[in-house]
Amino acid sequence: LQHRAAHRYAAAKKELDRMRGLIDRLSAYDPPMLHPRYSRSYLDRFFAPATEQAFERVTGGNKLMAGLDDEWKFLVDHEDVGEVLGYWRPQMNGGSWQRARTSTTSWSNLGLRYYMKKPAWYRQSVNLPESAAGKTIYLWFGGVDDFARVWVNGKEVGAAKGAFKPFEFDVTEAVRPGERNVVVVKVVDRSLSELGTGGITAPAMFYAREASRQK
């Protein structure tokens, strides 16, 4: 998780593979020290997809352009008025924004243990290098629990659903190479079934896809 939050995806993938080997070794004891099915399914459900896909997105000719910080500005929107009030705009617009780390802080950690079907907002700005000009740029998320709408520099670039599943958008027309770019995410946890969930759950980054892989 530390490697992943710092966008060291090769190192994160190496640790993931090591963890799988450890599970195999511990579950081979008689009696087993770990339940092989549950321990592997937990790893594959909550950690592997973001780690493996992130590694793929920055290798094989693809290139990391800018990693978003693990710490976001965060605001609970109890009345669901953020879109009307313009929380998605690049400039800060109202509200008492706090700070939340996405690698270690779920909504439960923030005291929102039973907060559901109402949104919360995340925002931050990141510098995109001038070398991004002329390339097809994607904004990738490792996971959100469980519905998200995303804006870049005030332009809505897409929506995604599915807890802990990576997703991405082509943001070439929305980004500004050589400048600070504002990313805003509206998240709704629509089906609370356990504690320790809710919100952005994995890293996010801008990357350039290899020309031969572009759709």
Backbone torsions as a table, in degrees:
resi	resn	phi	psi	omega
1	LEU	NA	-38.2	178.7
2	GLN	-65.2	-44.3	177.2
3	HIS	-61.6	-43.7	-176.0
4	ARG	-65.7	-42.7	180.0
5	ALA	-63.0	-28.4	179.4
6	ALA	-93.4	8.7	178.9
7	HIS	63.1	29.6	171.8
8	ARG	-95.3	75.3	-167.6
9	TYR	-74.6	-30.2	176.5
10	ALA	-64.3	-42.3	178.5
11	ALA	-67.2	-38.4	178.6
12	ALA	-64.8	-40.8	178.3
13	LYS	-64.3	-39.4	178.3
14	LYS	-61.7	-42.5	179.6
15	GLU	-68.9	-35.1	176.6
16	LEU	-62.1	-45.7	178.5
17	ASP	-62.9	-38.7	178.3
18	ARG	-64.7	-39.1	179.1
19	MET	-64.9	-38.3	177.5
20	ARG	-63.7	-40.8	176.7
21	GLY	-63.9	-37.4	178.8
22	LEU	-66.0	-40.4	177.5
23	ILE	-61.5	-44.5	179.3
24	ASP	-60.6	-41.0	-177.5
25	ARG	-68.7	-44.8	-177.2
26	LEU	-71.8	-31.2	-179.9
27	SER	-79.1	-11.4	179.9
28	ALA	-82.3	-12.1	177.9
29	TYR	-67.5	157.5	177.1
30	ASP	-124.5	106.1	1.1
31	PRO	-74.9	157.7	-177.1
32	PRO	-66.6	143.7	177.4
33	MET	-83.2	-18.1	174.0
34	LEU	-135.9	148.3	173.8
35	HIS	-77.5	115.1	-171.8
36	PRO	-61.2	-38.9	-176.3
37	ARG	-72.1	-47.0	-176.2
38	TYR	-71.7	-40.9	-178.8
39	SER	-66.7	-41.2	178.6
40	ARG	-69.5	-41.1	-179.2
41	SER	-65.7	-35.1	177.9
42	TYR	-65.1	-45.1	179.1
43	LEU	-62.9	-45.0	-177.5
44	ASP	-71.6	-26.7	-179.0
45	ARG	-79.4	-45.8	-168.9
46	PHE	-103.0	-20.9	-173.4
47	PHE	-121.4	-38.3	-173.1
48	ALA	-65.3	-45.2	-174.3
49	PRO	-56.6	-47.8	-178.7
50	ALA	-66.6	-41.0	-178.0
51	THR	-66.6	-47.1	-177.9
52	GLU	-68.3	-41.5	-179.2
53	GLN	-70.6	-37.1	177.0
54	ALA	-61.0	-43.7	178.0
55	PHE	-59.7	-42.1	178.7
56	GLU	-64.7	-34.9	-176.2
57	ARG	-73.8	-14.7	-178.9
58	VAL	-118.7	14.1	178.4
59	THR	-129.0	177.0	177.8
60	GLY	64.1	31.2	-179.9
61	GLY	99.2	-19.7	173.0
62	ASN	-72.1	158.9	-175.6
63	LYS	-141.8	131.9	173.7
64	LEU	-68.0	124.6	178.9
65	MET	-96.1	-42.7	179.1
66	ALA	-163.7	127.7	175.7
67	GLY	-93.5	131.3	176.5
68	LEU	-73.2	148.6	-178.0
69	ASP	-68.0	150.2	177.6
70	ASP	-67.2	-22.3	-179.3
71	GLU	-101.6	124.6	179.9
72	TRP	-114.3	155.7	163.8
73	LYS	-73.8	140.6	-169.5
74	PHE	-137.6	138.6	-178.7
75	LEU	-146.9	126.1	174.8
76	VAL	-81.5	135.2	-176.9
77	ASP	-117.4	75.8	-173.5
78	HIS	-58.7	-33.7	-175.1
79	GLU	-97.6	2.4	-179.6
80	ASP	53.6	51.5	-179.6
81	VAL	-113.6	4.3	-173.5
82	GLY	-61.5	-37.1	-179.8
83	GLU	-68.4	-41.2	178.5
84	VAL	-65.1	-39.3	-178.9
85	LEU	-80.6	-8.0	174.7
86	GLY	82.7	34.5	177.0
87	TYR	-62.7	-18.5	-178.9
88	TRP	-81.6	-10.2	-177.9
89	ARG	-70.0	153.4	-178.6
90	PRO	-59.7	-39.5	179.4
91	GLN	-79.2	148.5	178.6
92	MET	-65.1	131.3	-173.2
93	ASN	-132.2	92.8	174.8
94	GLY	68.6	177.7	176.7
95	GLY	83.0	157.9	177.7
96	SER	-104.6	87.9	-174.8
97	TRP	-76.6	134.3	175.9
98	GLN	-106.4	-169.1	176.4
99	ARG	-125.2	140.0	-178.7
100	ALA	-143.4	136.4	174.3
101	ARG	-91.3	132.5	-174.4
102	THR	-87.9	-19.4	-179.4
103	SER	-79.0	-24.1	-174.7
104	THR	-127.7	-4.4	-172.9
105	THR	-123.3	110.5	172.0
106	SER	-91.9	176.3	176.6
107	TRP	-63.5	-31.3	176.9
108	SER	-60.5	-42.1	179.7
109	ASN	-63.9	-24.7	-179.7
110	LEU	-90.1	5.3	179.8
111	GLY	87.8	9.5	-178.5
112	LEU	-103.0	52.5	-171.0
113	ARG	-63.2	-33.0	-177.6
114	TYR	-122.8	28.1	179.8
115	TYR	-84.5	117.3	-178.5
116	MET	-151.7	157.4	178.2
117	LYS	63.9	11.9	171.5
118	LYS	-129.4	149.4	-172.2
119	PRO	-87.3	163.5	164.9
120	ALA	-135.3	156.5	-173.6
121	TRP	-119.1	144.6	175.0
122	TYR	-125.4	144.1	176.2
123	ARG	-154.0	149.5	171.7
124	GLN	-165.0	165.8	175.8
125	SER	-121.1	148.1	-177.9
126	VAL	-144.0	143.4	179.3
127	ASN	-80.6	128.5	175.8
128	LEU	-103.8	123.0	-174.3
129	PRO	-64.9	157.4	178.6
130	GLU	-62.7	-23.4	179.5
131	SER	-65.7	-10.7	177.4
132	ALA	-76.4	-16.5	-179.3
133	ALA	-61.8	135.8	178.9
134	GLY	83.4	-2.8	179.3
135	LYS	-105.2	157.2	172.8
136	THR	-83.4	116.7	-173.0
137	ILE	-107.3	133.1	177.6
138	TYR	-115.1	143.9	170.2
139	LEU	-104.5	116.7	-174.9
140	TRP	-111.0	138.1	174.3
141	PHE	-120.5	136.4	178.8
142	GLY	-77.8	-16.8	178.1
143	GLY	162.3	144.9	175.6
144	VAL	-140.1	140.6	179.3
145	ASP	-112.5	107.4	-4.7
146	ASP	-131.5	-1.1	176.9
147	PHE	-133.8	137.9	-177.6
148	ALA	-139.8	143.3	166.2
149	ARG	-118.8	140.6	-170.4
150	VAL	-128.8	136.0	174.8
151	TRP	-121.8	143.4	172.8
152	VAL	-126.0	119.2	-178.5
153	ASN	54.1	37.2	177.2
154	GLY	85.6	-3.1	179.3
155	LYS	-104.2	125.1	177.4
156	GLU	-70.0	126.9	-175.6
157	VAL	-109.1	-9.7	176.4
158	GLY	155.1	175.6	178.1
159	ALA	-136.7	153.7	-178.9
160	ALA	-147.9	150.3	176.9
161	LYS	-136.5	156.0	-178.9
162	GLY	120.9	108.7	-174.1
163	ALA	-62.3	131.9	173.1
164	PHE	63.9	20.3	179.4
165	LYS	-105.1	128.3	178.6
166	PRO	-62.9	151.3	176.0
167	PHE	-153.1	164.7	-178.9
168	GLU	-153.6	161.0	177.9
169	PHE	-134.8	144.7	170.2
170	ASP	-75.7	114.8	-175.4
171	VAL	-116.8	21.4	-176.0
172	THR	-54.7	-41.4	-177.0
173	GLU	-78.4	-12.1	-176.2
174	ALA	-100.9	-26.3	-174.0
175	VAL	-82.2	163.3	179.1
176	ARG	-128.8	93.2	179.4
177	PRO	-57.9	140.9	-179.9
178	GLY	82.4	5.9	-178.7
179	GLU	-133.6	172.3	171.2
180	ARG	-77.3	134.9	-180.0
181	ASN	-118.4	133.6	-175.9
182	VAL	-98.8	124.6	178.1
183	VAL	-111.7	127.4	179.4
184	VAL	-126.2	134.3	-178.3
185	VAL	-129.3	128.5	172.6
186	LYS	-102.4	123.3	-175.6
187	VAL	-119.5	136.7	174.1
188	VAL	-127.8	127.0	173.4
189	ASP	-95.1	102.9	-169.3
190	ARG	-89.2	-15.3	-177.6
191	SER	-144.6	83.1	-179.6
192	LEU	-70.1	118.6	-179.8
193	SER	-125.9	-7.9	179.7
194	GLU	-161.0	160.9	176.8
195	LEU	-82.7	163.9	179.0
196	GLY	83.2	16.0	-178.6
197	THR	-126.5	-176.5	179.2
198	GLY	99.1	135.2	175.0
199	GLY	91.7	-168.0	174.9
200	ILE	-73.3	128.9	-171.0
201	THR	-117.4	3.0	-176.0
202	ALA	-156.6	172.9	-177.6
203	PRO	-66.9	167.8	174.0
204	ALA	-137.1	151.3	-178.2
205	MET	-158.3	158.2	166.3
206	PHE	-96.7	133.4	176.0
207	TYR	-140.8	157.4	177.2
208	ALA	-105.2	127.9	-179.4
209	ARG	-85.9	142.5	176.2
210	GLU	-56.5	139.5	-173.4
211	ALA	-53.7	-39.7	-177.4
212	SER	-69.9	-16.1	-179.4
213	ARG	-98.3	-6.3	-177.0
214	GLN	-68.6	141.3	-179.8
215	LYS	-81.1	NA	NA
